[in-house]
Amino acid sequence: MKTILSSVSKTRIAEMLKPILADQYVLYTKARNYHWNVRGSLFLTLHQKFEELYNELADDIDETAERIRAYGLYAPGSMSEFLKLSELKEETEGTYPNQFEMVKKLADDYDSLAERIRETGEEIQSEFGDEVTAGKLYSVAERYEKHVWLLKSILEKEESQ
């Protein structure tokens, strides 16, 4: 079955992707902040993990922005735009959580974002029949759900000790 998307449909889909891009960018910024500022007994492990996460997010941000552009809209690109569109909250200025709070905050943000991405994918698939964009979103959501599990596993280990 071939689905041809109208320019109106592409515009609506691109608009739906903008908040996801904003969430990804806020999460990227938070992961980079935590990479720079983590301290404690799990420093090396978390420093490396946070770097892995923000590098992956940088690629995801690019993919989302390019999909928005492919559908004819400009991708948001400023922090003020991202903060207006994002459901995620950046770290309060001058606040540096401890290593376990960092892990919990990232796990919670990945969980929220995975849910938002999955719901957006379902809406794009059912309303517009855009299997390609929906498939890309489902793939990202699956990876983010795995990050939630891995991050929460770090916390479980500490709580059991």
N, C-alpha and C positions, 0 to 999 in steps of 0.2 A: 504494500500500500504506500503510495507516494503522497506526501503531504507538502503542499506548496503554501508557504506562509505569506500572507499579505504584508504590505509595509506597515499597516496598522498593528497587526499581530506582532511583528518584529519589534516595533516601538514599545508595545506593552510588555513584551518579554524582557527587553533591555531595561525598562523601568523597574521590573521585578528583580533584576539582577543587581541593581545599584545598592540596595541595602545589604545584600550579601557581600559585595565588594567592600563596603564600609566596615562591616563586622570583621571581615578578614584583615583589613588594614589595622583596625584597633587591636585585634588579637596579635597581629604581627608586632606592633609597637610594644604591647605588653610583654610578649615573649622575649623581645630584644632587651627591654628594660630589665627583666628578671635575669637574663643571661649576664648582663653587666653587673648586676647588684646582688646576686645570690651569695649567701654566706652560710656557713654551718657545716655539719658533719657530712652532708651529701653534696658539698660544693662541686666537686669535679663531675660527678654523675649528672647533677642538674645543670651545671654550666654547659656540658656537652648536649644534653637533651634539649635544653631551651634553644641552643644554636640550631640543632636539627629541625626543631619545630619552626623557627622563624625562617629558615632557608626554604623549607617546604611551603610555608605560607607565602613567601615572595613569589614562588612559581604559581601558586594558586591565584594570587592577586592578579598576576599578569594574564592568566587564562581567563579569569572573569572579566577583566577590563577589555581584553581583546574580543570576547564574545559580545559585550555591549557595543563595541565599535563595529564589529561585523554586522550588527543589526541596525547600524546607522546613527546611533546616539554617541555623544561624547561621554566618556567615563569620568565620574567624579575623581578629582585628583588632589584636593586640598584637605588638610586636617579639619578645617571648619565644615566642609561638605561631609566628610566622613563622620564627624561627631554628630551632625544633624540627622544623618541617615541610619546610624548604628543603634542597635538595641544594647550592645555591649558598652560597658563603661570603662574608661581608661583609669589607670591608677591615680589616686589623688596626689596632686603635686607635693613633692617632699616626703611622700610616704613610701617606706620600703618594708614590705611584709617579710616575715621570716620565711625560711625555705619551705615549710609545710603549707603556709598560707598561700605562697606562690603556686605551689602544685595544685592546691584545691581551687584557687581562682581560675587557673588555666583549664583544669578539668571541667569546671562549671561552665566556662565560656565555650569550650569546645562542644560540650553537651548541648547548650542552647543553640549554638550555631549549626550543629548537625541537624537538629530538629527543624530549624528554620529553613535550611537548605533542602531537606527532604520534603517538607510541606510545599515549598516553592516548586520543586521538581514535579510533585504530584499535580499541582495546579497547572503548570505549563504543559504537562503531558495530557491531562484531561481536557483543559480548555482550548489548547491550541494544537494538540497532536504533535508537538515538537519533541520527538523522541531523542534527537541528538542532544539538545540542551538538557532535557530531563536526565538522560543517561549520564552526562557529565556531572550533573549535580548529585545524582545518586552515588556515583563513584567517590566524590569528595566527601559526602556525608558518611559513607562507610569508613573512609580513612580517619575521619574526625572521631567517629564512634570508637575506633580502635585506640586512638590517643586518650580518650576518656578512660577506657579500661586500664591502659598502661599507667596513666597518671594516678588513678585511684588505687592501683595496686601498690604504688609507692607509699601512699598514705596508710593502707591496710598493714603493710609490713611494720611501719613505725607504731601504729596503734596497738599491735599485738605484742610489742616488746615491753 
